[in-house]
Amino acid sequence: MQHPEVTVVLDSDPAAAAATRNQLQPKLASEGILIAGPHMLFPGLGRLHKEGTGYSWAPVAFTENREDK
C-alpha cells in the first residue's frame, strides 16, 4: 500500500486498477472507513492510514468474546 501505482498480474486493466487505488485510498484514509479485505490476513478488517507518500494497513483488534453456557 506504500506504492498504489504498482499493479499485479491479476489486475486485468493495470492502468485502471492503479487509477482506482489512487482515487480511493485518500478518501478511505481520511474518512477512517472500515475496509473488508478477504485477501488480507485475519481478521481481514482494517483501515488505511496515510504514511509518507503511501498508506499503511491497520487491522482492527480482534478479541473473542464468548460466553460458555
Secondary structure, DSSP 8 states (H G I E B T S, - for coil): ---TT---TT-SSHHHHHHHHHHHHHHHHHHT--EE-TTSSTT-EEEEEEETTEEEEEE----------
